[in-house]
Amino acid sequence: MLAITAAIGGVKTGLAQQLPEGAEFVEVAMVNVNCTTASVLVTSMVMSNKTELVHFPAEIDMNADEWENVTQVMAGFSTADSFLFYVFNNTRENDAERIANTLTNQLNTVFGTSFTHNSTYPINGYVNVTYNGNGVGNLTQFTESLMRKCLVSDLDGFSSTFIPITKELSAYTGIGGFKESGDFNWAYFMGVMYLTSIQAGVGQHIIDILELLNVESLAPSPYARTSTPGLPFPIYMSIVMLTITSDTPIEFVSCTPELAQPPQKIRGWYVYQQIQPTQLYGYFSFGWDNTPVTKLSLTFSGVVIPEFTALTWATVWALILVVALTFKKWFNRLKG
C-alpha cells in the first residue's frame, strides 16, 4: 500500500507544473506500476471549476451554510463497500461531526446509500470526518446514473473510460469537491479506479495504457482545450501519467507513440528518470492535436516480483487521499 501511495505522490508535482493558469477543465489517466508487488493502479478522472461541466448532484445545495467551512468532500463506491469523508477548517471537532452528520443524511438520500459515522479526528489544523457504508449492487449502472447527474452530457474525452473500468472486479467510482474555507467556489472531480496485476519476471515489460483503461482508443474532451501563453495554438489539458517504481533498477526501453520533441512536436511521450534508478516517470500529452490514439504504451526493463495483494478498503482509502491532495493542488492552480 505504501509503495503504491508513494507512486502517486511522485507524480503530482510534475503534473501540477504542466497545468497552465486559467485552465477550466483537466482530465487525467494515471497508471501506477509497483514492480515490488506486481501491482498496477489505474485511475481515470476529470475535474473542473465550471459547475456546468462537473458538479455534485443537483439535489444537493452546495451553497448551503453547512458547507461554508468544508474544504474537501469525497464519496467513493464499489460493489463491496463505500466511503465518505469531509475536511473542515475553522471548525471544532464536535461541530464538524454534527454538521457532517446533517450533510450525510442528505447525501444518503441522493446516492441511495447508508453511510454511518466512522471517525472524527484533527490533522494539521483541520478536522476530518469519515463514514463508511455498504457497496452498491451494480457499479456500472450506479456510475452511469452518477455521470448523468454530475457531468455535462457531451463531455466525452477521458470520461469514456469510466464505464469500461467499472466492470473490473476491484473498481471504485468516486466524486468529490474542493474549495477554500469561507467561500463556495467549488471545483469538482469525478473518477474511477481499480487495482490489477502485472506479469512477473525479469526483462522487458509492456504497459499497454489502452488495455488497462479497457478502451480501443482515447481522445481529449473538447472542453479540455486551453489557451496557453507562449504556444501558438491552444493545447488539451488531457494527460496520461505513468509511474513505475521498484526496489531494483529499471530502465526505459521504448514507447508508442514516440517521444515528443518540443517545441516543434509537443504531442507524444515525455519520459524522465530522477536520480533514483528505481523510479521511472512518463506522461503522454496530446498537445494541440485531438486525434484519437489507438496505440498507447511504454516498455521498460526490470524485475517484477509476484506479490500482488487484493485491493482492500484501507488501501483504497489511502490512495484516494493522495489523489485528493493532487486534485487540491490543481484546484489552487485553477483559481489562479
Residue pairs with C-beta under 8 A, 6 or more apart in sequence:
1 312
1 314
1 315
1 318
1 319
3 34
3 36
3 37
3 245
4 32
4 34
4 37
4 39
4 41
4 195
4 315
4 319
5 318
5 319
5 322
6 245
7 32
7 33
7 34
7 41
7 243
7 244
7 245
8 30
8 32
8 41
8 43
8 243
8 319
8 322
8 323
8 326
9 322
10 243
10 245
10 279
10 281
11 30
11 32
11 241
11 243
11 281
11 326
12 322
12 325
12 326
12 329
14 281
14 283
15 28
15 239
15 241
15 283
15 326
15 330
16 326
16 329
16 330
16 333
18 239
18 283
18 285
19 26
19 237
19 330
19 333
19 334
20 226
20 228
20 229
20 237
21 333
21 336
22 226
22 227
22 336
23 226
23 237
23 333
23 334
24 48
24 49
24 50
24 53
24 223
24 226
24 334
25 46
25 47
25 48
25 50
25 53
25 54
25 221
25 223
25 224
25 226
25 237
26 46
26 47
26 48
26 224
26 237
26 238
26 239
26 330
26 334
27 44
27 45
27 46
27 47
27 157
27 158
27 159
27 220
27 221
27 224
27 237
27 238
27 239
28 43
28 44
28 45
28 158
28 238
28 239
28 240
28 241
29 42
29 43
29 44
29 45
29 158
29 161
29 209
29 213
29 218
29 239
29 240
29 241
30 41
30 42
30 43
30 44
30 45
30 240
30 241
30 242
30 243
30 323
31 40
31 41
31 42
31 43
31 207
31 209
31 212
31 240
31 241
31 242
31 243
32 40
32 41
32 43
32 242
32 243
32 245
33 39
33 40
33 198
33 207
33 242
33 243
33 244
33 245
34 40
34 41
34 245
34 246
35 198
35 244
35 245
35 246
35 247
35 248
35 250
35 302
35 303
35 304
35 305
36 245
36 246
36 247
36 305
36 307
37 305
37 307
37 308
37 309
38 197
38 198
38 199
38 200
38 304
38 305
38 306
38 307
38 308
39 195
39 196
39 197
39 198
39 308
39 309
40 195
40 196
40 197
40 198
40 207
40 212
41 193
41 194
41 195
41 319
42 165
42 193
42 194
42 195
42 196
42 212
42 213
43 191
43 192
43 193
43 323
44 158
44 159
44 161
44 162
44 165
44 191
44 192
44 193
44 213
45 158
45 189
45 190
45 191
45 192
45 323
45 327
46 54
46 151
46 155
46 157
46 158
46 159
46 189
46 190
46 191
46 221
47 54
47 187
47 188
47 189
47 327
47 330
47 331
48 54
48 187
48 188
48 189
48 223
49 185
49 186
49 187
49 188
49 331
49 334
49 335
51 186
51 188
52 152
53 151
53 152
53 155
53 223
54 150
54 151
54 152
54 188
54 189
54 190
55 62
55 150
55 186
55 188
56 62
56 150
56 175
56 177
56 186
56 188
57 110
57 111
57 146
57 149
57 150
58 149
59 106
59 109
59 110
60 106
60 107
60 110
62 177
62 184
62 186
63 184
66 99
66 102
66 103
67 103
67 184
68 181
68 182
68 184
69 88
69 89
69 90
69 91
69 96
69 99
69 181
69 182
70 86
70 87
70 88
70 99
70 103
70 179
70 181
71 87
71 88
71 89
71 126
71 178
71 179
71 180
71 181
72 85
72 86
72 87
72 176
72 177
72 178
72 324
72 328
73 84
73 85
73 86
73 87
73 103
73 176
73 177
74 84
74 85
74 174
74 175
74 176
74 177
74 320
74 324
75 82
75 83
75 84
75 107
75 111
75 113
75 115
75 174
75 175
75 176
76 82
76 83
76 84
76 172
76 173
76 174
76 316
76 320
77 111
77 113
77 135
77 136
77 139
77 142
77 172
77 173
77 174
78 135
78 136
78 139
78 170
78 171
78 172
78 173
78 316
79 135
79 136
79 137
79 138
79 139
79 169
79 171
80 135
80 313
81 132
81 133
81 134
81 135
81 313
82 113
82 115
82 132
82 133
82 134
82 135
82 136
83 115
83 118
83 130
83 131
83 132
83 133
83 313
83 316
83 317
83 320
84 104
84 107
84 115
84 130
84 131
84 132
84 133
85 128
85 129
85 130
85 131
86 96
86 100
86 103
86 128
86 129
86 130
87 126
87 127
87 128
88 96
88 99
88 100
88 126
88 127
88 128
88 129
88 181
89 125
89 126
89 127
89 181
90 181
90 182
91 99
91 127
92 127
93 120
93 121
93 122
93 127
96 120
96 127
96 129
97 117
97 120
97 129
100 117
100 120
100 129
100 131
101 117
104 115
104 117
104 131
107 113
107 115
108 114
108 115
112 136
113 133
113 134
113 136
114 133
114 134
115 131
115 132
115 133
116 131
116 132
116 133
117 129
117 130
117 131
118 130
118 131
118 132
119 128
119 129
119 130
120 127
120 128
120 129
120 130
121 127
121 128
122 128
132 313
136 142
139 166
139 171
139 173
140 163
140 166
140 167
142 173
143 162
143 163
143 166
143 173
143 192
144 163
146 173
146 175
146 190
147 159
147 162
147 163
147 190
150 175
150 188
150 190
151 159
151 190
152 223
154 222
155 221
155 223
156 219
156 221
156 222
157 219
157 220
157 221
157 222
157 223
157 224
157 238
158 218
158 220
158 221
158 238
159 190
159 221
160 215
160 218
161 192
161 213
161 214
161 215
161 218
162 173
162 190
162 191
162 192
164 213
164 214
164 215
165 171
165 192
165 193
165 194
165 213
165 214
166 173
166 192
167 214
168 194
168 196
168 214
169 194
170 194
170 195
170 196
170 310
170 311
171 192
171 193
171 194
172 192
172 193
172 194
172 316
172 320
173 190
173 191
173 192
174 189
174 190
174 191
174 192
174 193
174 320
175 188
175 189
175 190
175 191
176 188
176 189
176 190
176 324
176 327
177 186
177 187
177 188
177 189
178 186
178 187
178 188
178 189
178 324
178 327
178 328
178 331
179 185
179 186
179 187
179 331
185 335
187 327
187 330
187 331
187 334
187 335
189 327
191 323
193 316
193 319
193 323
194 311
195 310
195 311
195 315
196 212
197 308
198 205
198 207
198 304
199 205
199 304
200 304
200 305
200 306
201 303
201 304
202 302
202 303
202 304
203 301
204 253
204 299
204 300
204 301
205 299
205 300
205 301
205 302
205 304
206 297
206 298
206 299
207 242
207 244
207 297
207 298
207 299
207 300
208 296
208 297
209 218
209 240
209 242
209 284
209 296
209 297
209 298
210 216
210 217
210 218
210 293
210 294
210 295
210 296
210 297
216 294
217 292
217 293
217 294
218 240
218 292
218 293
218 296
219 286
219 290
219 291
219 292
219 293
220 236
220 238
220 286
220 290
221 236
221 238
222 290
224 236
224 237
224 238
225 234
225 235
225 236
225 237
225 290
226 234
226 235
226 236
226 237
227 234
228 234
228 235
231 266
231 288
233 288
234 288
235 266
235 285
235 286
235 287
235 288
236 285
236 286
236 287
236 288
236 290
238 285
238 286
239 283
239 284
239 285
240 283
240 284
240 296
241 281
241 282
241 283
242 281
242 282
242 283
242 284
242 298
243 279
243 280
243 281
244 250
244 279
244 280
244 281
244 300
244 302
245 278
245 279
245 280
246 278
246 279
246 302
246 303
246 304
247 278
248 278
248 302
248 303
249 277
249 278
249 302
250 277
250 278
250 279
250 280
250 300
250 301
250 302
251 273
251 277
251 280
251 300
251 301
251 302
252 271
252 273
252 280
252 282
252 298
252 299
252 300
253 299
253 300
253 301
254 298
254 299
255 269
255 271
255 282
255 297
255 298
255 299
256 295
256 296
256 297
256 298
257 267
257 268
257 269
257 284
257 293
257 295
257 296
258 268
258 269
259 268
259 269
259 270
259 271
260 266
260 267
260 268
260 269
260 270
260 285
260 287
261 268
265 287
266 285
266 287
266 288
267 285
267 286
267 287
267 288
267 289
268 284
268 285
268 287
269 282
269 283
269 284
269 298
270 282
270 283
270 284
270 285
271 280
271 281
271 282
271 298
272 281
272 282
273 279
273 280
273 281
274 281
280 300
282 298
284 293
284 296
286 293
